[in-house]
Amino acid sequence: MQHSEKPLQIDIVSDVVCPWCAIGYSQLDEALKQTNTPFEIHWHPFELNPNTPAKGRNYREHIMEKYGNTAEDVQENRDRMTAAGAEVGFNFQFTDDFHTYNTFNTHQLLHWADQQGRMHDLKQALFIAHFVDNHNVGDSTVLADVAASIGLDRTEALAVIEDQRFAEDIRQSVQHSKQQGIQSVPSVIFNGRHLVSGAQGVENYKNILKQLADMPD
């Protein structure tokens, strides 16, 4: 495949507690590797469940209430996500007590990490913290620990959350995405104009990348 020297601009609107976001990114990452595509990724916040309490909610109960699913539906979907994740090396560890959490503070910490060029690294660490380690990714202590695990300043991470330093930035960014018509995640925008929604699978992403590479600048 021929590529221009200019890296592909990839904007991803997502939430840390969105399982298909973790799957979709892992699929896209594999497709980028297989196609040797030069790229730049920029993450943008989306609150999947903004009304979730600080202590979180049981994931099964939450999905049943939100979508009207049965417990069997939730388990089938969970099995499907686990299999899809395993195909691209993301190993979900769902349990009966698996929770979903409020991520407003999570996005503030990611915004702070972006100022240090570490947003992507923190995003991946938070996906692991939530879906593999089953940690409360809305809790300030957990967030500070995850930040410290990738070499960011733990004390400053706590301060960012305590003083709600980037609250308005997150509200504005979330609102901007909604105004652009984004209602679900993951939403991936290539070169600022080609929107792809949902986890597409490695082969589909490879086809998309090939089409983009063949387009004139």
N, C-alpha and C positions, 0 to 999 in steps of 0.2 A: 504494500500500500504506500502511495506517495503522500507525503505530508509537507505542508509549508513549514517554514521555520517558526512561524508565529504559533504559540501554544493555543490550544483550544480552551476557550473561556467556559468554565462550567460553574453555574450557580445552582446550589441545591437548597431548596426550602424544606426543612424537616424538623422533627422533634426527637429528642433523645429517647422518649418512651414509645416511639413508633417502631414496632418490629419490622415492618416492611421497609422502613427507612434504612435500618441496619442491613437488611437483605439486599435492597436495591443498590445501596452504595457498594457493598461487597461484590455484587454482580458487575457493576460499572467498573470498579477497580480492576477486576479480572479482565474485562474486555479491553480496558486501556492498556494493560500489560501485554495482552496477546496481540494487540494491533500496534504496539509501540508508538502510541499517540502521545505527543507532547501536550501537556495540559496545565491549567491553573484552576484550582477549586476554591470557591468561596461559599461558605455556609450562611444560611439565613434562618432566623427563628420562626417557628410556628408553634402555637400552643394547641396541642391536640385536645386536651381536656383542661381548660383554664379554671374550671370550678372545682377541680380535685382538691380536697383538704390537704393540709400539710402532712398529715400522717399517711396519706395515700388511701387507695381503695383496692380491695381484692380484685384482681384482674378479671377473673371469671364472672363475678357478680357485676362488675362494671360493664363488661361487654354484653351480658345478658340484658341488663337494663337499658343500655344505650341503643342496641340494635334489635332487641326483642328475640335474641337467639336462645336456644336451649343449651343446657350444659353439654349435651352431646355435640352440638354445633361448635361450641367453643373449643372442645377437645379436638375435634376434627381439624379445625382451623389451626390450632396450636401444633398439631402433628404436621400439618402441611408447612407451616412456617419453620419448624425444626428441621424438616427434610430439606427445604429450600436453602436454609442457612448452612446446613452441613455440606451441601454441594459446593459452596464457595468459602468454606473454612470458618464460618461463624457458628459457634456452638451454643445455641440457646439452652438455658437450664431452667425450664419452667417447673414450678412446683404448685401444689394445691394452694399454697399461701402466697403465691407470686402476686405482687401489687403493682399498680401503676401510680405515678406520682405527679404532683404539680411541678412544672418545669420553668416557672417564671424566673426564679433565681438561677436556675441552670443556664438559661440563655444570657443572663447578665454576666455570669462568669465566663461564658464562651466569648462574649463581646470583649471582655477585659483581656482574655487570652489572645484575641485577634490583634490587639494593639501591640502584642509582643511576638507576633508571627507564629503563635502556637495554637490557634483555634482548631485547626485540623487534627492535631495530635490530641488535644483535649476532647474533641468530639468522639474520636475513636475510643479513648480511655473511658468516656462516660457510657458509650454503648456497652462496653464490656462490664463496667461497674453495675449497670442496670440489668442487662439480660443474661449475663454469665454469673456475676457475683451476687445478684439479687439485693443490691444496696438501694437505699432511698436517695435517688439523685436529686431530690429537692431539698435535702437536709444540708445545712451549711457546713457541718463538720465533715460529712461525707464528701461534699464538693471540694472542701479545702484539702482533704486527704488525697483525692484524685488529682487535684492540681499539683500538689507536692510530689506525687508519684511520677510526674513527667518533668519535674525540675522547676516548677513555678513556685513562687513565694507563698507559703501557706498562710502566713499572717496577713499578707496583703489580700489574698483570696477571701479570707474571712471578712476583712474590712469592706471589700467590694459588696458583699452580700448584706452585711450589717447596715451600711449606710445607703443601700439601694441606689448605688451610684449610677447605674445605667438603666434604671427602670423606664425612664421616658424614651430612651433610645430603642429599647425592646418594643415598647408599645407602638412607636412610630413605624418600626420595621415590620411588625406583624400586620399593622393596618395597611401599610404599603402593599404587601403581598396580597392581601384580600382585595384591595382596589385593583390589582392587576388580574383579578379573577381566579386566584389560587385558593381553592377550597379544600384540597386534600393533599396529603404528603405520602411519599416523597414527590416533589415536583422538581424536575431537572430542566434547567434552561441552558441551552448550548449557544454560545456566541451572542447572548442577549436577545435571541429571537426565535429559537426553536424549542418549544416546550414539550417535554415528555413526562407523563404522569405515571406513577406506580413503579413497582419493581418489574422490569421488562425481561429479565433473564440475560445471561451472558451472550448468547448468540444474537438476540435482538439488539442488544447494545452494540455488539460488533458491527452489525449491519448499519445501525444508525451512525456509528463513527465512520464507517466507510463512505456512506452517503455524504456526510459532512466534509470528509477529506476531499471528495470529488467535486464539491461545490466551488465555484470561483469566489475569490475573496471580494 
